[in-house]
Amino acid sequence: MAIYELPSGRLLRTIMHRAAVSAVAFASTGHDLVSGAVDGSVLVTRDGREPITMSTSPFGIDVAGFLTDGRVVAVDATRRMHVFEADADDQRRRNLLAEVEVPTRVGLLRPSQDGLRLITVPSYTGNTAPAVLWDLEHYHIIAKLEGNAGQVLSAQFTASDRAILTTGNEGIVRLWDGATGAPRQTYRANSRFFADTTLSPDGSLVVAGDADGMLRFWDASSGRPLWTLLAHKSPLIGIHFEGDLVTRGFAGDISRWTLPNPERVIEACADHEACGIVSK
């Protein structure tokens, strides 16, 4: 596995697994990297250090990632979730903290900002099982986020971990309580699927990107649709706020959008199904 510098493309280092690499994730800050392979091995690579080898099962790793406190999570093909201690200052500390069974094979891991909870999203293989909310202090399931009629494509904590947003191929965005997993609101549209969604920084708008490259906006509290905008010519697969709204299309194009004041938009769209103009 090779790591390159951006934007120069310079090769920085090569990390050797004994088998094909099947999972890779960077930490949310810095350059720490966790990688898993089809032989069940998990490596944690810190800047300027040799990789730490984690002990795990002989089964292939489907997904791996970091928690905000530095713990490492890996889920294997037999639906076993392994949580490791991986101390940044002590290469020898790689203790297995927990090993629990997951209801389905996992395609995505989404930890909370405080590192106390985790969402596991099923693999995208026709699986219509729900995403699962986990307690990472006691390593048990808090709730299954049940209610979706199709595959769950994305999930994320939002509103400082107080809420969870999920999307899928049923054309609905769902809002859940971030602590209990209880359903709170749904946001509907005539769309084939939503690949990603986010909440505006002030919590007033839910924004999602659909299969036709359309951005859709709802009033977060009422679920009322506000306006739509054709943002990309390919399916919209990534969306987040970084000051402005940043979107990514399936074709690889990235756009940044300046939004009008959310309160004015909600007021102006109170009697309209879709309205509003944003600048690219």
C-alpha contacts under 8 A as a table, 3 or more apart, distances in Angstrom:
res1	aa1	res2	aa2	distance
1	M	14	T	5.61
1	M	15	I	5.11
1	M	16	M	6.22
1	M	17	H	7.54
1	M	21	V	7.37
2	A	11	L	7.13
2	A	12	L	7.69
2	A	13	R	6.06
2	A	14	T	4.48
2	A	15	I	6.30
3	I	11	L	6.08
3	I	12	L	5.61
3	I	13	R	5.51
3	I	14	T	6.24
3	I	15	I	7.95
4	Y	9	G	5.51
4	Y	10	R	5.40
4	Y	11	L	4.43
4	Y	12	L	5.31
4	Y	13	R	7.36
5	E	8	S	5.90
5	E	9	G	5.11
5	E	10	R	5.13
5	E	11	L	6.34
5	E	12	L	6.32
6	L	9	G	5.41
6	L	10	R	7.45
15	I	51	P	7.67
17	H	20	A	7.03
17	H	21	V	6.97
17	H	37	A	6.99
17	H	41	S	7.75
18	R	39	D	7.69
19	A	37	A	5.92
19	A	38	V	6.12
19	A	39	D	5.95
20	A	37	A	5.49
20	A	38	V	5.80
20	A	39	D	7.79
21	V	24	V	7.72
21	V	35	S	7.05
21	V	36	G	5.81
21	V	37	A	4.09
21	V	38	V	6.35
22	S	35	S	7.68
22	S	36	G	5.76
22	S	37	A	4.83
22	S	38	V	5.96
22	S	60	G	7.62
22	S	61	I	6.31
22	S	62	D	6.38
22	S	63	V	7.48
23	A	35	S	5.45
23	A	36	G	4.87
23	A	37	A	6.55
23	A	61	I	6.59
23	A	62	D	6.16
23	A	63	V	5.08
23	A	64	A	5.99
24	V	33	L	7.27
24	V	34	V	5.85
24	V	35	S	4.40
24	V	36	G	6.50
24	V	63	V	7.40
24	V	64	A	6.55
24	V	65	G	7.51
25	A	33	L	5.84
25	A	34	V	5.47
25	A	35	S	6.55
25	A	64	A	6.56
25	A	65	G	5.43
25	A	66	F	7.59
26	F	29	T	7.98
26	F	31	H	6.51
26	F	32	D	5.80
26	F	33	L	4.49
26	F	34	V	6.40
26	F	65	G	7.21
26	F	66	F	7.46
27	A	30	G	6.57
27	A	31	H	6.63
27	A	32	D	5.46
27	A	33	L	6.19
27	A	34	V	7.88
27	A	65	G	7.28
27	A	66	F	5.60
27	A	67	L	7.81
27	A	68	T	7.87
28	S	66	F	7.74
28	S	68	T	7.31
29	T	32	D	7.87
31	H	46	R	6.97
31	H	47	D	6.31
32	D	44	V	7.31
32	D	45	T	5.76
32	D	46	R	4.70
32	D	47	D	6.31
33	L	44	V	5.78
33	L	45	T	5.15
33	L	46	R	6.63
34	V	42	V	7.06
34	V	43	L	5.67
34	V	44	V	4.49
34	V	45	T	6.31
34	V	64	A	6.76
34	V	65	G	6.28
34	V	66	F	7.36
34	V	72	V	7.74
35	S	42	V	5.68
35	S	43	L	5.33
35	S	44	V	6.62
35	S	64	A	6.76
36	G	40	G	6.71
36	G	41	S	5.64
36	G	42	V	4.41
36	G	43	L	6.46
36	G	60	G	7.81
36	G	61	I	5.46
36	G	62	D	7.76
36	G	63	V	7.32
36	G	64	A	6.67
36	G	74	A	7.79
37	A	40	G	5.56
37	A	41	S	5.53
37	A	42	V	6.73
37	A	60	G	5.99
37	A	61	I	5.65
38	V	41	S	7.41
38	V	59	F	6.74
38	V	60	G	3.76
38	V	61	I	5.78
39	D	58	P	5.71
39	D	59	F	5.81
39	D	60	G	5.07
39	D	61	I	7.55
40	G	56	T	6.21
40	G	57	S	5.57
40	G	58	P	4.80
40	G	59	F	4.71
40	G	60	G	4.38
40	G	61	I	5.37
40	G	76	D	7.12
41	S	53	T	7.30
41	S	54	M	6.76
41	S	55	S	7.01
41	S	56	T	6.30
41	S	57	S	7.65
41	S	58	P	7.54
41	S	60	G	7.72
41	S	61	I	7.47
42	V	53	T	6.07
42	V	54	M	5.27
42	V	55	S	7.33
42	V	56	T	7.22
42	V	61	I	7.84
42	V	74	A	7.74
43	L	51	P	5.84
43	L	52	I	5.44
43	L	53	T	4.75
43	L	54	M	6.04
44	V	51	P	5.36
44	V	52	I	5.02
44	V	53	T	6.68
44	V	54	M	7.65
44	V	86	A	7.79
45	T	49	R	6.75
45	T	50	E	6.47
45	T	51	P	4.32
45	T	52	I	6.31
46	R	49	R	5.46
46	R	50	E	7.27
46	R	51	P	6.87
46	R	88	A	7.41
52	I	91	Q	6.45
52	I	94	R	7.82
54	M	84	F	7.74
54	M	94	R	6.28
55	S	96	L	7.79
56	T	82	H	7.53
57	S	76	D	7.77
59	F	76	D	6.10
59	F	77	A	6.08
59	F	78	T	6.95
60	G	76	D	5.49
60	G	77	A	5.52
61	I	64	A	7.34
61	I	74	A	6.76
61	I	75	V	5.89
61	I	76	D	4.16
61	I	77	A	6.06
62	D	74	A	7.65
62	D	75	V	5.82
62	D	76	D	5.21
62	D	77	A	5.87
62	D	105	R	7.57
62	D	106	V	6.61
62	D	107	G	6.72
63	V	74	A	5.80
63	V	75	V	5.55
63	V	76	D	7.16
63	V	106	V	6.77
63	V	107	G	6.16
63	V	108	L	6.69
63	V	109	L	7.39
64	A	72	V	7.36
64	A	73	V	5.49
64	A	74	A	4.16
64	A	75	V	6.41
64	A	109	L	7.42
65	G	72	V	5.88
65	G	73	V	5.36
65	G	74	A	6.56
65	G	109	L	6.91
66	F	70	G	5.98
66	F	71	R	5.83
66	F	72	V	4.68
66	F	73	V	6.16
67	L	70	G	5.40
67	L	71	R	5.23
67	L	72	V	6.19
67	L	73	V	7.32
67	L	111	P	6.18
67	L	115	G	5.54
68	T	71	R	7.34
68	T	111	P	7.73
68	T	112	S	7.98
68	T	113	Q	6.53
68	T	114	D	6.64
68	T	115	G	5.20
69	D	114	D	7.98
69	D	115	G	6.29
70	G	85	E	7.37
70	G	86	A	6.45
70	G	87	D	7.12
70	G	88	A	7.69
71	R	83	V	6.82
71	R	84	F	5.67
71	R	85	E	4.98
71	R	86	A	5.77
71	R	87	D	7.99
72	V	83	V	5.63
72	V	84	F	5.04
72	V	85	E	6.48
72	V	86	A	6.66
73	V	81	M	6.95
73	V	82	H	5.69
73	V	83	V	4.60
73	V	84	F	6.45
74	A	81	M	5.74
74	A	82	H	5.24
74	A	83	V	6.61
75	V	79	R	6.29
75	V	80	R	5.52
75	V	81	M	4.28
75	V	82	H	6.15
75	V	105	R	7.84
75	V	106	V	6.86
76	D	79	R	5.56
76	D	80	R	5.54
76	D	81	M	6.65
76	D	105	R	7.71
77	A	80	R	7.36
77	A	105	R	6.40
78	T	105	R	7.32
79	R	101	E	5.78
79	R	102	V	5.12
79	R	103	P	6.97
79	R	104	T	6.08
79	R	105	R	5.23
79	R	106	V	7.42
80	R	99	E	6.59
80	R	100	V	5.70
80	R	101	E	4.65
80	R	102	V	5.93
81	M	98	A	7.93
81	M	99	E	5.52
81	M	100	V	5.29
81	M	101	E	6.08
81	M	102	V	6.46
82	H	96	L	7.13
82	H	97	L	7.71
82	H	98	A	5.89
82	H	99	E	4.61
82	H	100	V	6.83
83	V	96	L	6.05
83	V	97	L	5.49
83	V	98	A	5.18
83	V	99	E	6.44
84	F	94	R	6.12
84	F	95	N	5.61
84	F	96	L	4.53
84	F	97	L	5.32
84	F	98	A	7.21
85	E	93	R	6.66
85	E	94	R	5.05
85	E	95	N	5.18
85	E	96	L	6.40
85	E	97	L	6.46
86	A	91	Q	7.68
86	A	93	R	5.83
86	A	94	R	4.83
86	A	95	N	7.29
87	D	90	D	5.34
87	D	91	Q	6.69
87	D	93	R	5.67
87	D	94	R	7.03
88	A	91	Q	7.03
90	D	93	R	5.69
91	Q	94	R	7.47
96	L	99	E	7.63
98	A	139	Y	7.00
100	V	139	Y	7.37
100	V	140	H	7.78
102	V	105	R	7.14
104	T	122	P	6.09
104	T	123	S	7.89
104	T	129	A	7.38
105	R	122	P	5.72
105	R	123	S	5.81
106	V	109	L	7.68
106	V	120	T	6.29
106	V	121	V	5.66
106	V	122	P	4.34
106	V	123	S	4.81
107	G	120	T	7.60
107	G	121	V	5.78
107	G	122	P	5.27
107	G	123	S	3.97
107	G	124	Y	6.70
108	L	120	T	5.90
108	L	121	V	5.00
108	L	122	P	6.97
108	L	123	S	7.28
108	L	154	S	7.80
109	L	118	L	7.00
109	L	119	I	5.92
109	L	120	T	4.96
109	L	121	V	6.50
110	R	118	L	5.68
110	R	119	I	4.97
110	R	120	T	6.48
110	R	155	A	6.91
110	R	156	Q	5.99
110	R	157	F	7.46
111	P	115	G	6.09
111	P	116	L	7.81
111	P	117	R	5.97
111	P	118	L	4.23
111	P	119	I	6.17
111	P	156	Q	7.97
111	P	157	F	7.55
112	S	115	G	5.18
112	S	116	L	6.49
112	S	117	R	5.39
112	S	118	L	5.94
112	S	157	F	5.90
112	S	161	D	5.94
113	Q	116	L	7.96
113	Q	157	F	7.84
113	Q	160	S	7.23
113	Q	161	D	6.53
114	D	117	R	7.65
114	D	161	D	7.79
115	G	118	L	7.48
115	G	136	L	7.31
116	L	135	D	6.27
116	L	136	L	4.96
116	L	137	E	5.96
117	R	133	L	6.98
117	R	134	W	5.38
117	R	135	D	4.87
117	R	136	L	5.14
117	R	137	E	7.78
118	L	133	L	5.80
118	L	134	W	5.01
118	L	135	D	6.81
118	L	136	L	6.80
119	I	131	A	6.60
119	I	132	V	5.46
119	I	133	L	4.66
119	I	134	W	6.20
119	I	155	A	7.24
119	I	156	Q	7.57
120	T	131	A	5.64
120	T	132	V	5.29
120	T	133	L	6.78
120	T	134	W	7.88
121	V	130	P	7.33
121	V	131	A	4.66
121	V	132	V	6.79
121	V	152	V	6.82
121	V	153	L	7.57
121	V	154	S	7.11
121	V	155	A	7.13
122	P	127	N	6.66
122	P	128	T	7.95
122	P	129	A	6.64
122	P	130	P	7.20
122	P	131	A	6.41
122	P	152	V	7.18
123	S	127	N	6.67
124	Y	127	N	6.16
124	Y	151	Q	7.16
124	Y	153	L	7.38
126	G	151	Q	6.71
127	N	150	G	7.87
127	N	151	Q	5.87
128	T	148	N	7.82
128	T	149	A	7.14
128	T	150	G	5.06
128	T	151	Q	4.47
128	T	152	V	6.96
129	A	151	Q	7.05
129	A	152	V	7.76
130	P	144	K	6.13
130	P	145	L	5.48
130	P	146	E	5.32
130	P	147	G	7.61
130	P	148	N	6.96
130	P	151	Q	7.82
130	P	152	V	6.76
131	A	144	K	6.09
131	A	145	L	5.43
131	A	146	E	7.49
131	A	152	V	6.86
131	A	155	A	7.75
132	V	141	I	7.09
132	V	142	I	7.78
132	V	143	A	6.08
132	V	144	K	4.47
132	V	145	L	5.86
133	L	141	I	6.08
133	L	142	I	5.50
133	L	143	A	5.31
133	L	144	K	6.16
133	L	145	L	7.20
133	L	181	G	6.65
134	W	139	Y	6.81
134	W	140	H	5.80
134	W	141	I	4.50
134	W	142	I	5.24
134	W	143	A	7.21
135	D	138	H	5.89
135	D	139	Y	5.32
135	D	140	H	5.41
135	D	141	I	6.10
135	D	142	I	6.00
136	L	139	Y	4.75
136	L	140	H	7.15
141	I	144	K	7.61
142	I	180	T	6.52
142	I	181	G	7.20
143	A	180	T	6.74
143	A	181	G	5.55
143	A	182	A	7.89
144	K	181	G	7.18
145	L	176	W	7.79
145	L	181	G	6.18
145	L	182	A	7.55
145	L	183	P	7.68
148	N	151	Q	7.41
148	N	152	V	7.34
148	N	168	G	7.71
148	N	170	E	7.16
149	A	170	E	6.03
150	G	168	G	6.56
150	G	169	N	5.65
150	G	170	E	5.43
151	Q	168	G	5.41
151	Q	169	N	5.72
151	Q	170	E	7.51
152	V	155	A	7.72
152	V	166	T	7.01
152	V	167	T	5.85
152	V	168	G	4.25
152	V	169	N	6.90
153	L	166	T	7.59
153	L	167	T	5.71
153	L	168	G	4.59
153	L	169	N	7.11
153	L	194	F	7.63
153	L	195	A	5.74
153	L	196	D	7.43
154	S	166	T	5.62
154	S	167	T	5.40
154	S	168	G	6.74
154	S	195	A	6.39
154	S	196	D	5.86
154	S	197	T	7.91
155	A	164	I	6.92
155	A	165	L	5.61
155	A	166	T	4.31
155	A	167	T	6.60
155	A	196	D	7.85
156	Q	164	I	5.57
156	Q	165	L	5.55
156	Q	166	T	6.71
157	F	160	S	7.44
157	F	161	D	5.15
157	F	162	R	7.37
157	F	163	A	5.83
157	F	164	I	4.47
157	F	165	L	6.56
157	F	178	G	6.84
158	T	161	D	5.15
158	T	162	R	6.50
158	T	163	A	5.28
158	T	164	I	5.75
158	T	165	L	7.13
158	T	198	T	7.54
158	T	199	L	6.74
159	A	162	R	5.38
159	A	163	A	5.82
159	A	199	L	7.45
159	A	201	P	7.74
159	A	203	G	6.73
160	S	163	A	7.60
161	D	164	I	7.28
161	D	178	G	5.73
161	D	179	A	7.80
162	R	177	D	6.33
162	R	178	G	4.48
162	R	179	A	6.49
163	A	175	L	6.79
163	A	176	W	5.64
163	A	177	D	4.76
163	A	178	G	3.95
163	A	179	A	7.52
164	I	175	L	5.68
164	I	176	W	4.96
164	I	177	D	6.21
164	I	178	G	5.26
164	I	181	G	7.83
165	L	173	V	6.98
165	L	174	R	5.68
165	L	175	L	4.77
165	L	176	W	6.42
165	L	197	T	7.01
165	L	198	T	7.10
166	T	173	V	5.88
166	T	174	R	5.30
166	T	175	L	6.71
166	T	196	D	7.87
166	T	197	T	7.35
167	T	171	G	7.71
167	T	172	I	6.39
167	T	173	V	4.88
167	T	174	R	6.55
167	T	193	F	7.78
167	T	194	F	5.58
167	T	195	A	6.28
167	T	196	D	6.21
167	T	197	T	6.85
168	G	171	G	6.56
168	G	172	I	6.88
168	G	173	V	7.40
168	G	193	F	5.76
168	G	194	F	5.51
168	G	195	A	6.32
169	N	172	I	7.74
169	N	192	R	6.16
169	N	193	F	3.98
169	N	194	F	6.26
169	N	195	A	7.76
170	E	191	S	7.95
170	E	192	R	6.65
170	E	193	F	5.80
170	E	194	F	7.94
171	G	188	R	6.62
171	G	189	A	6.16
171	G	190	N	6.56
171	G	191	S	4.91
171	G	192	R	5.38
171	G	193	F	4.55
171	G	194	F	5.95
172	I	186	T	6.79
172	I	187	Y	5.72
172	I	188	R	4.82
172	I	189	A	6.58
172	I	193	F	7.55
172	I	194	F	7.21
173	V	186	T	5.81
173	V	187	Y	4.98
173	V	188	R	6.55
173	V	194	F	7.38
173	V	197	T	7.52
173	V	208	A	7.64
174	R	183	P	7.58
174	R	184	R	7.79
174	R	185	Q	6.04
174	R	186	T	4.58
174	R	187	Y	6.28
175	L	183	P	6.24
175	L	184	R	5.46
175	L	185	Q	5.05
175	L	186	T	6.14
176	W	181	G	5.44
176	W	182	A	5.47
176	W	183	P	4.42
176	W	184	R	5.12
176	W	185	Q	7.09
177	D	180	T	5.62
177	D	181	G	4.83
177	D	182	A	5.16
177	D	183	P	6.34
177	D	184	R	6.46
178	G	181	G	5.77
185	Q	221	S	7.82
185	Q	222	S	7.93
185	Q	223	G	6.70
186	T	223	G	6.29
187	Y	218	W	6.91
187	Y	223	G	5.28
187	Y	224	R	7.40
187	Y	225	P	7.53
188	R	223	G	7.91
188	R	225	P	7.77
189	A	225	P	7.98
191	S	194	F	7.31
191	S	210	D	6.37
191	S	211	A	6.87
191	S	212	D	7.89
192	R	210	D	7.27
192	R	211	A	6.07
193	F	210	D	5.69
193	F	211	A	5.56
194	F	197	T	7.42
194	F	208	A	6.57
194	F	209	G	5.68
194	F	210	D	4.40
194	F	211	A	6.33
194	F	236	L	7.96
194	F	237	I	7.93
195	A	208	A	7.88
195	A	209	G	6.46
195	A	210	D	6.36
195	A	211	A	7.41
195	A	236	L	6.84
195	A	237	I	5.10
195	A	238	G	7.18
196	D	208	A	5.92
196	D	209	G	5.94
196	D	210	D	7.84
196	D	236	L	7.70
196	D	237	I	5.86
196	D	238	G	5.61
196	D	239	I	6.18
197	T	206	V	7.27
197	T	207	V	5.63
197	T	208	A	4.12
197	T	209	G	6.44
197	T	238	G	7.74
197	T	239	I	6.18
197	T	240	H	7.60
198	T	206	V	5.99
198	T	207	V	5.45
198	T	208	A	6.47
198	T	239	I	6.66
198	T	240	H	5.98
198	T	241	F	7.73
199	L	203	G	5.88
199	L	204	S	7.50
199	L	205	L	5.86
199	L	206	V	4.68
199	L	207	V	6.19
199	L	220	A	7.95
200	S	203	G	5.15
200	S	204	S	6.28
200	S	205	L	5.26
200	S	206	V	6.39
200	S	207	V	7.37
200	S	241	F	7.00
201	P	204	S	7.89
201	P	241	F	7.36
202	D	205	L	7.84
203	G	206	V	7.75
203	G	220	A	6.98
204	S	219	D	6.17
204	S	220	A	5.21
204	S	221	S	7.00
204	S	262	P	6.78
204	S	263	E	7.70
205	L	217	F	6.50
205	L	218	W	5.66
205	L	219	D	5.09
205	L	220	A	4.86
205	L	262	P	6.96
206	V	217	F	5.73
206	V	218	W	5.20
206	V	219	D	6.49
206	V	220	A	5.34
207	V	215	L	6.85
207	V	216	R	5.66
207	V	217	F	4.69
207	V	218	W	6.63
208	A	215	L	5.80
208	A	216	R	5.38
208	A	217	F	6.76
208	A	239	I	7.32
209	G	213	G	6.42
209	G	214	M	5.67
209	G	215	L	4.73
209	G	216	R	6.37
209	G	235	P	7.70
209	G	236	L	5.02
209	G	237	I	6.73
209	G	238	G	7.41
209	G	239	I	7.09
210	D	213	G	5.56
210	D	214	M	5.41
210	D	215	L	6.68
210	D	216	R	7.75
210	D	235	P	6.19
210	D	236	L	5.59
210	D	237	I	7.68
211	A	214	M	7.27
211	A	234	S	7.38
211	A	235	P	4.29
211	A	236	L	6.18
212	D	232	H	7.74
212	D	233	K	7.09
212	D	234	S	6.26
212	D	235	P	5.13
212	D	236	L	7.14
213	G	230	L	6.04
213	G	231	A	5.65
213	G	232	H	4.48
213	G	233	K	5.60
213	G	234	S	5.26
213	G	235	P	4.50
213	G	236	L	4.64
213	G	249	G	6.97
214	M	228	T	6.69
214	M	229	L	5.58
214	M	230	L	4.41
214	M	231	A	5.50
214	M	232	H	6.78
214	M	235	P	7.86
214	M	236	L	6.97
215	L	228	T	5.57
215	L	229	L	5.06
215	L	230	L	6.17
215	L	231	A	6.13
215	L	236	L	7.90
216	R	225	P	7.68
216	R	226	L	7.76
216	R	227	W	6.17
216	R	228	T	4.61
216	R	229	L	6.64
217	F	225	P	6.07
217	F	226	L	5.46
217	F	227	W	5.50
217	F	228	T	6.33
218	W	223	G	5.80
218	W	224	R	5.42
218	W	225	P	4.27
218	W	226	L	5.12
218	W	227	W	7.38
219	D	222	S	5.69
219	D	223	G	5.29
219	D	224	R	5.27
219	D	225	P	6.41
219	D	226	L	6.60
219	D	266	I	6.64
220	A	223	G	5.55
220	A	224	R	7.72
225	P	273	E	6.20
225	P	274	A	6.81
226	L	265	V	7.57
226	L	266	I	6.70
226	L	269	C	5.67
226	L	270	A	7.62
226	L	272	H	7.26
226	L	273	E	6.05
226	L	274	A	5.08
226	L	275	C	6.43
226	L	276	G	8.00
227	W	269	C	7.57
227	W	273	E	6.79
227	W	274	A	3.71
227	W	275	C	4.52
227	W	276	G	5.99
228	T	274	A	6.00
228	T	275	C	6.90
228	T	276	G	7.82
229	L	277	I	7.83
230	L	233	K	7.85
231	A	236	L	7.89
231	A	255	S	7.95
232	H	235	P	7.01
232	H	236	L	6.54
232	H	248	R	7.92
232	H	249	G	5.86
232	H	253	D	7.74
233	K	249	G	7.51
234	S	249	G	5.66
234	S	250	F	5.51
234	S	251	A	5.97
235	P	249	G	5.70
235	P	250	F	5.35
235	P	251	A	7.91
236	L	239	I	7.88
236	L	247	T	7.22
236	L	248	R	5.95
236	L	249	G	4.42
236	L	250	F	6.06
237	I	247	T	7.80
237	I	248	R	5.89
237	I	249	G	5.58
237	I	250	F	5.92
238	G	247	T	5.50
238	G	248	R	4.78
238	G	249	G	6.88
239	I	245	L	7.28
239	I	246	V	5.71
239	I	247	T	4.46
239	I	248	R	6.41
240	H	245	L	5.95
240	H	246	V	5.46
240	H	247	T	6.71
241	F	244	D	5.66
241	F	245	L	4.49
241	F	246	V	5.91
242	E	245	L	6.16
242	E	246	V	6.66
244	D	256	R	6.43
244	D	257	W	5.78
244	D	258	T	5.52
244	D	259	L	7.27
245	L	256	R	5.65
245	L	257	W	5.05
245	L	258	T	6.62
245	L	259	L	7.47
246	V	254	I	7.19
246	V	255	S	5.73
246	V	256	R	4.49
246	V	257	W	6.33
247	T	254	I	5.70
247	T	255	S	5.30
247	T	256	R	6.45
248	R	252	G	6.64
248	R	253	D	5.80
248	R	254	I	4.47
248	R	255	S	6.49
249	G	252	G	5.48
249	G	253	D	5.31
249	G	254	I	6.42
250	F	253	D	7.36
255	S	280	K	7.14
256	R	280	K	6.17
257	W	278	V	6.93
257	W	279	S	5.94
257	W	280	K	4.74
258	T	278	V	6.22
258	T	279	S	5.58
258	T	280	K	6.50
259	L	262	P	7.70
259	L	278	V	5.42
259	L	279	S	7.07
260	P	264	R	7.57
260	P	265	V	6.94
260	P	277	I	7.89
260	P	278	V	6.62
261	N	264	R	5.49
261	N	265	V	6.36
262	P	265	V	5.02
262	P	266	I	6.14
263	E	266	I	5.22
263	E	267	E	6.23
264	R	267	E	5.10
264	R	268	A	5.92
265	V	268	A	5.05
265	V	269	C	5.92
265	V	276	G	6.86
266	I	269	C	5.26
266	I	270	A	6.02
267	E	270	A	5.28
268	A	271	D	7.55
269	C	272	H	4.98
269	C	273	E	7.11
269	C	274	A	6.93
269	C	275	C	6.22
269	C	276	G	7.64
272	H	275	C	6.67
